Amino acid sequence: MKAHDGMYIDGAWRPAVGADTIEVVNPVDEQVIGRVPAGTAEDVDIAVRAARAALPGWAATPPAERAARLTALRDVLVARKDEIAETVTAELGAPLPFSQMVHAGVPIAVAGSYAELAATHAFEEKVGNSTVYQEPVGVVGAITPWNYPLHQIVAKVAPALAAGCTVVLKPAEDTPLTAQLFAEAVAEAGVPAGVFNLVTGLGPVAGQALAEHPNVDLVSFTGSTAVGKRIGATAGAAIKRVALELGGKSANVVLPSADLAKAVSVGVANVMSNSGQTCSAWTRMLVHTARYDEAVELAAAAAAKYGDRIGPVVNAKQQARVRGYIEKGVAEGARIVAGGPESPRDQGYFVSPTVFADVTPDMTIAQEEIFGPVLSIIRYEDEADALRIANGTVYGLAGAVWAGDEAEAIAFARRLDTGQVDINGGRFNPVAPFGGYKQSGVGRELGSHGLSEYLQTKSLQF
Ligand code: NAD
């Protein structure tokens, strides 16, 4: 798609206040593929005013009509799914089949789920002598990352619109074209002017202005824990609602009774998918000492098959960061059994799918989020040891448990300090609550739990 040189505000594409732009680069060949405006605090202010002005009308729109607009939005995303996949591939570098299936497919499912929820959710209930109304929180400032560019947008905007909120979106610098395409889709779906607004720009400029804006009622942020902490502190000082979806360092716990070959092959695929740029990726594989060597051999063979087919990471900075972590792993005594710090290509921000063995739980690569195709395999002695290692990071976003017996896996999963656990390779569920324990975040996205983030209650007593 062709880049817009304006912002989508109050139902129209308008020129930005300043003249600065952001270059969009294709990570496969490092070529500039477009430019978008770098919004300022003034652009954010104009967008927030538009969202505020549209709020009373949208909040009062019957849920069935809001549902109809969301159904129309889902239909536009379906009609434009090839263009979505091509745009994500161009600015993120993901292989096209993955963009088609995941980057375009998942947001369609999520938009559809909120069309349904808007139509069926009980926005009003009787509690004893009270009627309790669930009302929209107000104007939402949504700040999203680049790793799943459309999914992260839809996971915020669709429930916000379903709830009756209005939105100003500040998408990631690396993937603004997908956000512009989404704004076109919102317009095509007949969502009234001002209900959804888009300001492209830099995080510390436009993002910060949005997070600090006094007329924003809820800041919904997905991104790094470092920025999330600042946004949380700003929101706290203003007694403002905040939802934070942050980093992760999830454990893939292979219990001794598990089907080892399946656990390892699915585990490696999970980490390599999207070039490792998935906050919920199971980047630590925990294997019992009796089966450790076998697991390492299987994982090394599985990773080697990917070669450079996984696509690059998003930009040069990310590539350097991931390579730095690989070098740090070696320096701290871990053993590379697949991949390594060298890029498999001369051009593009590629990183070799890398597997480390002999990783101990306190090593940097076992504690910090790498956000690249790097798997650490850690040995445990018994179940108590596995649990201590699995829970031994500041994060708690996701995880996996494999066991011969489902009940055994469930019992272990219930003791994990984490928001989501896949049992024996359980499938992604677009309506299951998604979000973190501990420093992985505050609040939940997706399904009815995601909708609740955008609602506040009012009780009338009779
Ligand atoms: P990031 O925190 O640098 O950026 C995320 C967004 O915040 C971008 O839109 C950016 O422009 C904006 N931003 C940056 N500085 C800001 C500031 N001072 N004020 C306001 N906004 C600001 O993160 P990233 O590098 O884009 O994304 C990768 C990180 O996101 C990883 O740590 C990953 O784990 C996390 N993530 C988490 C989830 C989740 O659901 N938990 C999902 C995807 C990504």
Boltz pocket constraint, residues with backbone or C-beta under 6 A from the ligand:
constraints:
  - pocket:
      binder: B
      contacts: [[A, 143], [A, 144], [A, 145], [A, 146], [A, 147], [A, 148], [A, 170], [A, 171], [A, 172], [A, 173], [A, 201], [A, 202], [A, 203], [A, 204], [A, 205], [A, 206], [A, 207], [A, 208], [A, 209], [A, 211], [A, 222], [A, 223], [A, 224], [A, 225], [A, 227], [A, 228], [A, 230], [A, 231], [A, 244], [A, 245], [A, 246], [A, 247], [A, 248], [A, 278], [A, 279], [A, 369], [A, 371], [A, 397], [A, 440], [A, 441]]
      max_distance: 6.0
